[in-house]
Amino acid sequence: MSEDIRIKLSHMGINFNKTLKKCEGKDYDYRLFIVMYKNLVDAVEEFYRLEAKNSIIHVAFNDMYAKKFDELKKLEKSLKDRGMI
């Protein structure tokens, strides 16, 4: 496993593990959070498994990762603001 994938997965874990645990076994927005998180983890793992050499592809992936990470943060904030977690 490359250092980049460890960094990204660690970053996600540090930010979202508590929320994931609070969402387990629940429906609707909780499940949406879990699915979005797992999809982002899968995307990170698949991207680094492909070992793309083109720097443009890396920049594009990092931009998309940042956007999806921000979407997760917004959903997490929404869950907190509504007193759901």
N, CA, C and O atoms as a CHARMM CRD file, in Angstrom:
* protein
*
  340
    1    1 MET  N      0.85500  -1.17400   0.00000 PROA 1      0.00000
    2    1 MET  CA     0.00000   0.00000   0.00000 PROA 1      0.00000
    3    1 MET  C      0.90100   1.23700   0.00000 PROA 1      0.00000
    4    1 MET  O      1.80200   1.35000   0.83100 PROA 1      0.00000
    5    2 SER  N      0.66200   2.14400  -0.91300 PROA 2      0.00000
    6    2 SER  CA     1.51600   3.32400  -1.01100 PROA 2      0.00000
    7    2 SER  C      1.24000   4.28900   0.14400 PROA 2      0.00000
    8    2 SER  O      0.20600   4.22300   0.80900 PROA 2      0.00000
    9    3 GLU  N      2.17600   5.15900   0.34900 PROA 3      0.00000
   10    3 GLU  CA     2.04900   6.15400   1.41900 PROA 3      0.00000
   11    3 GLU  C      0.85800   7.08200   1.16900 PROA 3      0.00000
   12    3 GLU  O      0.17600   7.47900   2.11500 PROA 3      0.00000
   13    4 ASP  N      0.60000   7.43400  -0.10600 PROA 4      0.00000
   14    4 ASP  CA    -0.51000   8.32900  -0.43000 PROA 4      0.00000
   15    4 ASP  C     -1.85600   7.74400  -0.02100 PROA 4      0.00000
   16    4 ASP  O     -2.70200   8.45100   0.52800 PROA 4      0.00000
   17    5 ILE  N     -2.05600   6.46200  -0.28500 PROA 5      0.00000
   18    5 ILE  CA    -3.33800   5.84700   0.06800 PROA 5      0.00000
   19    5 ILE  C     -3.48800   5.79300   1.58900 PROA 5      0.00000
   20    5 ILE  O     -4.58200   6.01400   2.10800 PROA 5      0.00000
   21    6 ARG  N     -2.42100   5.50600   2.29300 PROA 6      0.00000
   22    6 ARG  CA    -2.48200   5.48900   3.76400 PROA 6      0.00000
   23    6 ARG  C     -2.84500   6.86000   4.31300 PROA 6      0.00000
   24    6 ARG  O     -3.63000   6.97500   5.25500 PROA 6      0.00000
   25    7 ILE  N     -2.27600   7.88300   3.72400 PROA 7      0.00000
   26    7 ILE  CA    -2.55800   9.25000   4.17300 PROA 7      0.00000
   27    7 ILE  C     -4.03100   9.57600   3.97100 PROA 7      0.00000
   28    7 ILE  O     -4.68800  10.07900   4.88300 PROA 7      0.00000
   29    8 LYS  N     -4.55400   9.29100   2.77700 PROA 8      0.00000
   30    8 LYS  CA    -5.95300   9.61400   2.49100 PROA 8      0.00000
   31    8 LYS  C     -6.90300   8.81300   3.38200 PROA 8      0.00000
   32    8 LYS  O     -7.84600   9.37300   3.94100 PROA 8      0.00000
   33    9 LEU  N     -6.66300   7.51600   3.51800 PROA 9      0.00000
   34    9 LEU  CA    -7.54800   6.68400   4.33700 PROA 9      0.00000
   35    9 LEU  C     -7.44800   7.07100   5.81400 PROA 9      0.00000
   36    9 LEU  O     -8.44600   7.02500   6.53300 PROA 9      0.00000
   37   10 SER  N     -6.26800   7.44600   6.26500 PROA 10     0.00000
   38   10 SER  CA    -6.09400   7.92300   7.63900 PROA 10     0.00000
   39   10 SER  C     -6.85500   9.22400   7.85000 PROA 10     0.00000
   40   10 SER  O     -7.53300   9.40800   8.86100 PROA 10     0.00000
   41   11 HSD  N     -6.73200  10.11300   6.88700 PROA 11     0.00000
   42   11 HSD  CA    -7.41400  11.40500   6.93800 PROA 11     0.00000
   43   11 HSD  C     -8.91900  11.19900   7.06300 PROA 11     0.00000
   44   11 HSD  O     -9.58100  11.86500   7.86000 PROA 11     0.00000
   45   12 MET  N     -9.45300  10.27700   6.27300 PROA 12     0.00000
   46   12 MET  CA   -10.88700   9.99400   6.33500 PROA 12     0.00000
   47   12 MET  C    -11.25800   9.36800   7.67700 PROA 12     0.00000
   48   12 MET  O    -12.25600   9.74700   8.28900 PROA 12     0.00000
   49   13 GLY  N    -10.46000   8.42000   8.12600 PROA 13     0.00000
   50   13 GLY  CA   -10.74500   7.75500   9.39400 PROA 13     0.00000
   51   13 GLY  C    -10.73700   8.71400  10.56500 PROA 13     0.00000
   52   13 GLY  O    -11.62000   8.66800  11.42100 PROA 13     0.00000
   53   14 ILE  N     -9.74400   9.58000  10.60300 PROA 14     0.00000
   54   14 ILE  CA    -9.63000  10.56000  11.68500 PROA 14     0.00000
   55   14 ILE  C    -10.85000  11.47100  11.70500 PROA 14     0.00000
   56   14 ILE  O    -11.36400  11.80600  12.77200 PROA 14     0.00000
   57   15 ASN  N    -11.30900  11.86900  10.52800 PROA 15     0.00000
   58   15 ASN  CA   -12.41700  12.80800  10.44700 PROA 15     0.00000
   59   15 ASN  C    -13.78800  12.17100  10.64300 PROA 15     0.00000
   60   15 ASN  O    -14.70000  12.82200  11.15300 PROA 15     0.00000
   61   16 PHE  N    -13.94800  10.90800  10.24700 PROA 16     0.00000
   62   16 PHE  CA   -15.30100  10.36900  10.17000 PROA 16     0.00000
   63   16 PHE  C    -15.58600   9.11400  10.99300 PROA 16     0.00000
   64   16 PHE  O    -16.73600   8.67400  11.01400 PROA 16     0.00000
   65   17 ASN  N    -14.61300   8.51700  11.66800 PROA 17     0.00000
   66   17 ASN  CA   -14.87200   7.25700  12.37900 PROA 17     0.00000
   67   17 ASN  C    -15.95400   7.37200  13.44500 PROA 17     0.00000
   68   17 ASN  O    -16.79500   6.48000  13.55700 PROA 17     0.00000
   69   18 LYS  N    -15.95500   8.44100  14.22900 PROA 18     0.00000
   70   18 LYS  CA   -16.98400   8.61300  15.26300 PROA 18     0.00000
   71   18 LYS  C    -18.37100   8.70600  14.63700 PROA 18     0.00000
   72   18 LYS  O    -19.32600   8.11300  15.14000 PROA 18     0.00000
   73   19 THR  N    -18.47800   9.44400  13.55100 PROA 19     0.00000
   74   19 THR  CA   -19.76700   9.59100  12.88000 PROA 19     0.00000
   75   19 THR  C    -20.21600   8.26400  12.30000 PROA 19     0.00000
   76   19 THR  O    -21.39300   7.91400  12.39300 PROA 19     0.00000
   77   20 LEU  N    -19.29900   7.52200  11.70300 PROA 20     0.00000
   78   20 LEU  CA   -19.64900   6.21100  11.14800 PROA 20     0.00000
   79   20 LEU  C    -20.23900   5.30400  12.21900 PROA 20     0.00000
   80   20 LEU  O    -21.24600   4.63700  11.98400 PROA 20     0.00000
   81   21 LYS  N    -19.62300   5.27700  13.37900 PROA 21     0.00000
   82   21 LYS  CA   -20.10800   4.41900  14.46700 PROA 21     0.00000
   83   21 LYS  C    -21.49800   4.83000  14.91900 PROA 21     0.00000
   84   21 LYS  O    -22.31900   3.97300  15.24400 PROA 21     0.00000
   85   22 LYS  N    -21.77600   6.12700  14.94500 PROA 22     0.00000
   86   22 LYS  CA   -23.08900   6.61200  15.35900 PROA 22     0.00000
   87   22 LYS  C    -24.16000   6.32100  14.31000 PROA 22     0.00000
   88   22 LYS  O    -25.34400   6.25300  14.63900 PROA 22     0.00000
   89   23 CYS  N    -23.75500   6.14900  13.05000 PROA 23     0.00000
   90   23 CYS  CA   -24.70100   5.93100  11.95600 PROA 23     0.00000
   91   23 CYS  C    -25.01900   4.45700  11.72400 PROA 23     0.00000
   92   23 CYS  O    -26.01100   4.14500  11.06500 PROA 23     0.00000
   93   24 GLU  N    -24.21400   3.55800  12.24200 PROA 24     0.00000
   94   24 GLU  CA   -24.39500   2.13100  11.97000 PROA 24     0.00000
   95   24 GLU  C    -25.75700   1.64100  12.44200 PROA 24     0.00000
   96   24 GLU  O    -26.20600   1.96700  13.54100 PROA 24     0.00000
   97   25 GLY  N    -26.40800   0.85000  11.58700 PROA 25     0.00000
   98   25 GLY  CA   -27.67600   0.23100  11.93500 PROA 25     0.00000
   99   25 GLY  C    -28.87400   1.15400  11.84500 PROA 25     0.00000
  100   25 GLY  O    -29.96200   0.78700  12.28900 PROA 25     0.00000
  101   26 LYS  N    -28.70800   2.33400  11.28800 PROA 26     0.00000
  102   26 LYS  CA   -29.81100   3.29100  11.17400 PROA 26     0.00000
  103   26 LYS  C    -30.14000   3.51300   9.70500 PROA 26     0.00000
  104   26 LYS  O    -29.42100   3.04700   8.82100 PROA 26     0.00000
  105   27 ASP  N    -31.23200   4.22900   9.45200 PROA 27     0.00000
  106   27 ASP  CA   -31.71700   4.42600   8.08700 PROA 27     0.00000
  107   27 ASP  C    -31.49600   5.84700   7.58200 PROA 27     0.00000
  108   27 ASP  O    -30.99000   6.72000   8.28700 PROA 27     0.00000
  109   28 TYR  N    -31.89600   6.03200   6.34500 PROA 28     0.00000
  110   28 TYR  CA   -31.98000   7.30100   5.65100 PROA 28     0.00000
  111   28 TYR  C    -30.65900   8.05300   5.61500 PROA 28     0.00000
  112   28 TYR  O    -29.68700   7.55500   5.04900 PROA 28     0.00000
  113   29 ASP  N    -30.60100   9.25000   6.21000 PROA 29     0.00000
  114   29 ASP  CA   -29.39400  10.06800   6.10100 PROA 29     0.00000
  115   29 ASP  C    -28.18100   9.38900   6.73000 PROA 29     0.00000
  116   29 ASP  O    -27.04800   9.60200   6.29900 PROA 29     0.00000
  117   30 TYR  N    -28.42300   8.58000   7.74100 PROA 30     0.00000
  118   30 TYR  CA   -27.31600   7.83300   8.34600 PROA 30     0.00000
  119   30 TYR  C    -26.71200   6.88000   7.31100 PROA 30     0.00000
  120   30 TYR  O    -25.49700   6.81100   7.12400 PROA 30     0.00000
  121   31 ARG  N    -27.61000   6.15300   6.65000 PROA 31     0.00000
  122   31 ARG  CA   -27.15700   5.19100   5.63800 PROA 31     0.00000
  123   31 ARG  C    -26.48300   5.91600   4.47800 PROA 31     0.00000
  124   31 ARG  O    -25.49100   5.43400   3.93300 PROA 31     0.00000
  125   32 LEU  N    -27.02100   7.07400   4.10300 PROA 32     0.00000
  126   32 LEU  CA   -26.41200   7.86900   3.03300 PROA 32     0.00000
  127   32 LEU  C    -24.97300   8.21900   3.40100 PROA 32     0.00000
  128   32 LEU  O    -24.07700   8.12500   2.56200 PROA 32     0.00000
  129   33 PHE  N    -24.75100   8.61800   4.63300 PROA 33     0.00000
  130   33 PHE  CA   -23.39400   8.95100   5.07600 PROA 33     0.00000
  131   33 PHE  C    -22.47900   7.74100   4.95400 PROA 33     0.00000
  132   33 PHE  O    -21.36500   7.84700   4.44100 PROA 33     0.00000
  133   34 ILE  N    -22.94800   6.59600   5.42500 PROA 34     0.00000
  134   34 ILE  CA   -22.13800   5.37300   5.38100 PROA 34     0.00000
  135   34 ILE  C    -21.80700   4.99700   3.94300 PROA 34     0.00000
  136   34 ILE  O    -20.66500   4.65400   3.63800 PROA 34     0.00000
  137   35 VAL  N    -22.79500   5.05800   3.06100 PROA 35     0.00000
  138   35 VAL  CA   -22.58100   4.69300   1.65300 PROA 35     0.00000
  139   35 VAL  C    -21.60100   5.65600   0.99100 PROA 35     0.00000
  140   35 VAL  O    -20.70400   5.22500   0.26600 PROA 35     0.00000
  141   36 MET  N    -21.76400   6.95700   1.23400 PROA 36     0.00000
  142   36 MET  CA   -20.84300   7.93400   0.64400 PROA 36     0.00000
  143   36 MET  C    -19.41800   7.70000   1.14500 PROA 36     0.00000
  144   36 MET  O    -18.46500   7.78200   0.37000 PROA 36     0.00000
  145   37 TYR  N    -19.27300   7.41500   2.42000 PROA 37     0.00000
  146   37 TYR  CA   -17.95400   7.16000   2.99400 PROA 37     0.00000
  147   37 TYR  C    -17.32200   5.92300   2.35400 PROA 37     0.00000
  148   37 TYR  O    -16.17100   5.96000   1.91700 PROA 37     0.00000
  149   38 LYS  N    -18.07800   4.83800   2.30400 PROA 38     0.00000
  150   38 LYS  CA   -17.54100   3.59300   1.74200 PROA 38     0.00000
  151   38 LYS  C    -17.19900   3.74700   0.26300 PROA 38     0.00000
  152   38 LYS  O    -16.20000   3.19600  -0.20000 PROA 38     0.00000
  153   39 ASN  N    -18.01500   4.48900  -0.48000 PROA 39     0.00000
  154   39 ASN  CA   -17.72100   4.72100  -1.89400 PROA 39     0.00000
  155   39 ASN  C    -16.42800   5.50800  -2.06500 PROA 39     0.00000
  156   39 ASN  O    -15.64700   5.23100  -2.97500 PROA 39     0.00000
  157   40 LEU  N    -16.20200   6.47800  -1.20400 PROA 40     0.00000
  158   40 LEU  CA   -14.97000   7.25600  -1.29500 PROA 40     0.00000
  159   40 LEU  C    -13.75900   6.39200  -0.93000 PROA 40     0.00000
  160   40 LEU  O    -12.71000   6.49900  -1.56700 PROA 40     0.00000
  161   41 VAL  N    -13.89300   5.55100   0.07400 PROA 41     0.00000
  162   41 VAL  CA   -12.80800   4.62800   0.42900 PROA 41     0.00000
  163   41 VAL  C    -12.51200   3.70200  -0.74800 PROA 41     0.00000
  164   41 VAL  O    -11.35000   3.49100  -1.09700 PROA 41     0.00000
  165   42 ASP  N    -13.56300   3.15000  -1.36000 PROA 42     0.00000
  166   42 ASP  CA   -13.38100   2.26800  -2.52000 PROA 42     0.00000
  167   42 ASP  C    -12.68100   2.99200  -3.66100 PROA 42     0.00000
  168   42 ASP  O    -11.79900   2.42800  -4.30800 PROA 42     0.00000
  169   43 ALA  N    -13.07100   4.24400  -3.91400 PROA 43     0.00000
  170   43 ALA  CA   -12.45800   5.01900  -4.99400 PROA 43     0.00000
  171   43 ALA  C    -10.97300   5.25600  -4.72000 PROA 43     0.00000
  172   43 ALA  O    -10.14700   5.13500  -5.62500 PROA 43     0.00000
  173   44 VAL  N    -10.64000   5.58800  -3.49000 PROA 44     0.00000
  174   44 VAL  CA    -9.23400   5.81200  -3.12300 PROA 44     0.00000
  175   44 VAL  C     -8.43400   4.53100  -3.32600 PROA 44     0.00000
  176   44 VAL  O     -7.36300   4.54800  -3.93400 PROA 44     0.00000
  177   45 GLU  N     -8.95800   3.42800  -2.81600 PROA 45     0.00000
  178   45 GLU  CA    -8.24200   2.15200  -2.94700 PROA 45     0.00000
  179   45 GLU  C     -8.06500   1.75100  -4.40600 PROA 45     0.00000
  180   45 GLU  O     -6.99100   1.29800  -4.80100 PROA 45     0.00000
  181   46 GLU  N     -9.11300   1.91500  -5.20600 PROA 46     0.00000
  182   46 GLU  CA    -9.02000   1.53100  -6.61800 PROA 46     0.00000
  183   46 GLU  C     -8.04600   2.43200  -7.37300 PROA 46     0.00000
  184   46 GLU  O     -7.25300   1.95100  -8.18300 PROA 46     0.00000
  185   47 PHE  N     -8.10500   3.73400  -7.10800 PROA 47     0.00000
  186   47 PHE  CA    -7.20800   4.66000  -7.79400 PROA 47     0.00000
  187   47 PHE  C     -5.74900   4.29300  -7.54200 PROA 47     0.00000
  188   47 PHE  O     -4.95000   4.24000  -8.47700 PROA 47     0.00000
  189   48 TYR  N     -5.40600   4.04500  -6.30100 PROA 48     0.00000
  190   48 TYR  CA    -4.00900   3.74300  -5.99000 PROA 48     0.00000
  191   48 TYR  C     -3.61300   2.33800  -6.41700 PROA 48     0.00000
  192   48 TYR  O     -2.43200   2.06500  -6.62800 PROA 48     0.00000
  193   49 ARG  N     -4.57400   1.45700  -6.54300 PROA 49     0.00000
  194   49 ARG  CA    -4.27900   0.11300  -7.05400 PROA 49     0.00000
  195   49 ARG  C     -3.89200   0.19000  -8.53600 PROA 49     0.00000
  196   49 ARG  O     -3.07800  -0.60400  -9.00600 PROA 49     0.00000
  197   50 LEU  N     -4.47000   1.13700  -9.26600 PROA 50     0.00000
  198   50 LEU  CA    -4.18000   1.29700 -10.69500 PROA 50     0.00000
  199   50 LEU  C     -2.78700   1.86800 -10.95000 PROA 50     0.00000
  200   50 LEU  O     -2.23600   1.69800 -12.03700 PROA 50     0.00000
  201   51 GLU  N     -2.22400   2.53700  -9.96400 PROA 51     0.00000
  202   51 GLU  CA    -0.88200   3.10700 -10.06500 PROA 51     0.00000
  203   51 GLU  C     -0.70800   3.99000 -11.30200 PROA 51     0.00000
  204   51 GLU  O      0.23000   3.80800 -12.07800 PROA 51     0.00000
  205   52 ALA  N     -1.61000   4.93700 -11.47200 PROA 52     0.00000
  206   52 ALA  CA    -1.54700   5.86800 -12.59800 PROA 52     0.00000
  207   52 ALA  C     -0.28000   6.71300 -12.50600 PROA 52     0.00000
  208   52 ALA  O      0.06200   7.21600 -11.43600 PROA 52     0.00000
  209   53 LYS  N      0.39900   6.86400 -13.61200 PROA 53     0.00000
  210   53 LYS  CA     1.66600   7.60100 -13.64300 PROA 53     0.00000
  211   53 LYS  C      1.49200   9.06000 -14.07900 PROA 53     0.00000
  212   53 LYS  O      2.36400   9.89000 -13.82200 PROA 53     0.00000
  213   54 ASN  N      0.38700   9.36900 -14.72800 PROA 54     0.00000
  214   54 ASN  CA     0.14800  10.69300 -15.27400 PROA 54     0.00000
  215   54 ASN  C     -0.20900  11.67400 -14.15300 PROA 54     0.00000
  216   54 ASN  O     -1.15100  11.44000 -13.39600 PROA 54     0.00000
  217   55 SER  N      0.54100  12.76200 -14.05100 PROA 55     0.00000
  218   55 SER  CA     0.30900  13.73200 -12.97700 PROA 55     0.00000
  219   55 SER  C     -1.02800  14.45200 -13.12800 PROA 55     0.00000
  220   55 SER  O     -1.62000  14.86400 -12.13000 PROA 55     0.00000
  221   56 ILE  N     -1.50800  14.60600 -14.35100 PROA 56     0.00000
  222   56 ILE  CA    -2.80800  15.24600 -14.57500 PROA 56     0.00000
  223   56 ILE  C     -3.91800  14.39900 -13.95900 PROA 56     0.00000
  224   56 ILE  O     -4.86100  14.93200 -13.37500 PROA 56     0.00000
  225   57 ILE  N     -3.80100  13.09700 -14.09000 PROA 57     0.00000
  226   57 ILE  CA    -4.79100  12.19000 -13.50200 PROA 57     0.00000
  227   57 ILE  C     -4.75600  12.30500 -11.97900 PROA 57     0.00000
  228   57 ILE  O     -5.80400  12.29300 -11.33300 PROA 57     0.00000
  229   58 HSD  N     -3.57300  12.41400 -11.40900 PROA 58     0.00000
  230   58 HSD  CA    -3.45400  12.56100  -9.95300 PROA 58     0.00000
  231   58 HSD  C     -4.08800  13.86800  -9.47600 PROA 58     0.00000
  232   58 HSD  O     -4.77400  13.89000  -8.45400 PROA 58     0.00000
  233   59 VAL  N     -3.86000  14.94300 -10.20800 PROA 59     0.00000
  234   59 VAL  CA    -4.44000  16.23900  -9.84200 PROA 59     0.00000
  235   59 VAL  C     -5.96300  16.15900  -9.90700 PROA 59     0.00000
  236   59 VAL  O     -6.65300  16.62100  -8.99900 PROA 59     0.00000
  237   60 ALA  N     -6.48200  15.57200 -10.98000 PROA 60     0.00000
  238   60 ALA  CA    -7.93200  15.44500 -11.13100 PROA 60     0.00000
  239   60 ALA  C     -8.52300  14.58200 -10.01400 PROA 60     0.00000
  240   60 ALA  O     -9.56700  14.91500  -9.45300 PROA 60     0.00000
  241   61 PHE  N     -7.85800  13.48300  -9.69500 PROA 61     0.00000
  242   61 PHE  CA    -8.35100  12.61800  -8.62100 PROA 61     0.00000
  243   61 PHE  C     -8.34000  13.35800  -7.28900 PROA 61     0.00000
  244   61 PHE  O     -9.30800  13.28600  -6.53100 PROA 61     0.00000
  245   62 ASN  N     -7.26200  14.06100  -7.00100 PROA 62     0.00000
  246   62 ASN  CA    -7.17600  14.79000  -5.73400 PROA 62     0.00000
  247   62 ASN  C     -8.23800  15.87900  -5.63100 PROA 62     0.00000
  248   62 ASN  O     -8.77600  16.12200  -4.55000 PROA 62     0.00000
  249   63 ASP  N     -8.54300  16.53700  -6.75200 PROA 63     0.00000
  250   63 ASP  CA    -9.61500  17.53500  -6.76100 PROA 63     0.00000
  251   63 ASP  C    -10.96300  16.88600  -6.46000 PROA 63     0.00000
  252   63 ASP  O    -11.73700  17.39500  -5.64900 PROA 63     0.00000
  253   64 MET  N    -11.23700  15.76500  -7.11600 PROA 64     0.00000
  254   64 MET  CA   -12.50700  15.07200  -6.89900 PROA 64     0.00000
  255   64 MET  C    -12.58300  14.52600  -5.47300 PROA 64     0.00000
  256   64 MET  O    -13.63800  14.57900  -4.84100 PROA 64     0.00000
  257   65 TYR  N    -11.47900  14.00900  -4.97500 PROA 65     0.00000
  258   65 TYR  CA   -11.43400  13.52400  -3.58900 PROA 65     0.00000
  259   65 TYR  C    -11.80100  14.65800  -2.63100 PROA 65     0.00000
  260   65 TYR  O    -12.60700  14.47100  -1.72000 PROA 65     0.00000
  261   66 ALA  N    -11.21000  15.82300  -2.83900 PROA 66     0.00000
  262   66 ALA  CA   -11.47700  16.97200  -1.96600 PROA 66     0.00000
  263   66 ALA  C    -12.95200  17.36600  -2.01600 PROA 66     0.00000
  264   66 ALA  O    -13.54400  17.68200  -0.98400 PROA 66     0.00000
  265   67 LYS  N    -13.54600  17.34800  -3.20400 PROA 67     0.00000
  266   67 LYS  CA   -14.97100  17.68900  -3.33600 PROA 67     0.00000
  267   67 LYS  C    -15.83700  16.68300  -2.59000 PROA 67     0.00000
  268   67 LYS  O    -16.74800  17.07400  -1.86000 PROA 67     0.00000
  269   68 LYS  N    -15.56800  15.41100  -2.76300 PROA 68     0.00000
  270   68 LYS  CA   -16.36400  14.37100  -2.09900 PROA 68     0.00000
  271   68 LYS  C    -16.14500  14.39900  -0.58800 PROA 68     0.00000
  272   68 LYS  O    -17.07900  14.16200   0.17800 PROA 68     0.00000
  273   69 PHE  N    -14.92900  14.68600  -0.16000 PROA 69     0.00000
  274   69 PHE  CA   -14.63900  14.81200   1.26400 PROA 69     0.00000
  275   69 PHE  C    -15.45500  15.96000   1.85300 PROA 69     0.00000
  276   69 PHE  O    -16.03200  15.82800   2.93200 PROA 69     0.00000
  277   70 ASP  N    -15.50100  17.09000   1.13700 PROA 70     0.00000
  278   70 ASP  CA   -16.28600  18.24000   1.59500 PROA 70     0.00000
  279   70 ASP  C    -17.77400  17.90300   1.66200 PROA 70     0.00000
  280   70 ASP  O    -18.46600  18.34700   2.57900 PROA 70     0.00000
  281   71 GLU  N    -18.27500  17.12000   0.69700 PROA 71     0.00000
  282   71 GLU  CA   -19.67600  16.69800   0.73300 PROA 71     0.00000
  283   71 GLU  C    -19.95400  15.86800   1.98700 PROA 71     0.00000
  284   71 GLU  O    -20.99300  16.03200   2.62700 PROA 71     0.00000
  285   72 LEU  N    -19.03300  14.98600   2.33200 PROA 72     0.00000
  286   72 LEU  CA   -19.18300  14.19200   3.55500 PROA 72     0.00000
  287   72 LEU  C    -19.18000  15.09100   4.79000 PROA 72     0.00000
  288   72 LEU  O    -19.97100  14.87500   5.70900 PROA 72     0.00000
  289   73 LYS  N    -18.31000  16.08500   4.82400 PROA 73     0.00000
  290   73 LYS  CA   -18.27000  17.01000   5.96100 PROA 73     0.00000
  291   73 LYS  C    -19.59500  17.75900   6.08500 PROA 73     0.00000
  292   73 LYS  O    -20.09200  17.96300   7.19300 PROA 73     0.00000
  293   74 LYS  N    -20.16800  18.17000   4.95000 PROA 74     0.00000
  294   74 LYS  CA   -21.44800  18.88300   4.97600 PROA 74     0.00000
  295   74 LYS  C    -22.56900  17.97700   5.47100 PROA 74     0.00000
  296   74 LYS  O    -23.41200  18.40500   6.25900 PROA 74     0.00000
  297   75 LEU  N    -22.58200  16.73900   5.01700 PROA 75     0.00000
  298   75 LEU  CA   -23.60300  15.79700   5.47400 PROA 75     0.00000
  299   75 LEU  C    -23.43400  15.52500   6.96700 PROA 75     0.00000
  300   75 LEU  O    -24.41800  15.46500   7.70400 PROA 75     0.00000
  301   76 GLU  N    -22.20200  15.36300   7.40800 PROA 76     0.00000
  302   76 GLU  CA   -21.94000  15.15300   8.82900 PROA 76     0.00000
  303   76 GLU  C    -22.43500  16.34900   9.64600 PROA 76     0.00000
  304   76 GLU  O    -23.05800  16.17300  10.69400 PROA 76     0.00000
  305   77 LYS  N    -22.16000  17.55500   9.16900 PROA 77     0.00000
  306   77 LYS  CA   -22.61200  18.76800   9.86000 PROA 77     0.00000
  307   77 LYS  C    -24.13100  18.81400   9.90400 PROA 77     0.00000
  308   77 LYS  O    -24.71600  19.17900  10.92500 PROA 77     0.00000
  309   78 SER  N    -24.76600  18.44800   8.80800 PROA 78     0.00000
  310   78 SER  CA   -26.22700  18.42300   8.75200 PROA 78     0.00000
  311   78 SER  C    -26.79600  17.44600   9.78200 PROA 78     0.00000
  312   78 SER  O    -27.76700  17.75800  10.47100 PROA 78     0.00000
  313   79 LEU  N    -26.18900  16.26800   9.88000 PROA 79     0.00000
  314   79 LEU  CA   -26.63700  15.28300  10.87100 PROA 79     0.00000
  315   79 LEU  C    -26.47700  15.83700  12.29000 PROA 79     0.00000
  316   79 LEU  O    -27.34700  15.63900  13.13800 PROA 79     0.00000
  317   80 LYS  N    -25.37800  16.52000  12.54100 PROA 80     0.00000
  318   80 LYS  CA   -25.13900  17.10200  13.86700 PROA 80     0.00000
  319   80 LYS  C    -26.10700  18.24500  14.14300 PROA 80     0.00000
  320   80 LYS  O    -26.67200  18.33800  15.23300 PROA 80     0.00000
  321   81 ASP  N    -26.29800  19.11600  13.15300 PROA 81     0.00000
  322   81 ASP  CA   -27.18800  20.26600  13.33000 PROA 81     0.00000
  323   81 ASP  C    -28.62400  19.83600  13.62300 PROA 81     0.00000
  324   81 ASP  O    -29.34400  20.52300  14.34700 PROA 81     0.00000
  325   82 ARG  N    -29.03200  18.71600  13.06800 PROA 82     0.00000
  326   82 ARG  CA   -30.39400  18.21100  13.28800 PROA 82     0.00000
  327   82 ARG  C    -30.48700  17.31700  14.52100 PROA 82     0.00000
  328   82 ARG  O    -31.53900  16.74300  14.80000 PROA 82     0.00000
  329   83 GLY  N    -29.38800  17.20200  15.25500 PROA 83     0.00000
  330   83 GLY  CA   -29.38000  16.40500  16.47600 PROA 83     0.00000
  331   83 GLY  C    -29.48800  14.91400  16.23700 PROA 83     0.00000
  332   83 GLY  O    -29.92500  14.17200  17.11700 PROA 83     0.00000
  333   84 MET  N    -29.09500  14.47200  15.05900 PROA 84     0.00000
  334   84 MET  CA   -29.21500  13.06000  14.71400 PROA 84     0.00000
  335   84 MET  C    -28.00400  12.25600  15.18100 PROA 84     0.00000
  336   84 MET  O    -28.09100  11.04000  15.35600 PROA 84     0.00000
  337   85 ILE  N    -26.88700  12.92900  15.38100 PROA 85     0.00000
  338   85 ILE  CA   -25.69000  12.24700  15.89900 PROA 85     0.00000
  339   85 ILE  C    -25.08500  13.09300  17.00500 PROA 85     0.00000
  340   85 ILE  O    -24.06800  12.71400  17.58600 PROA 85     0.00000
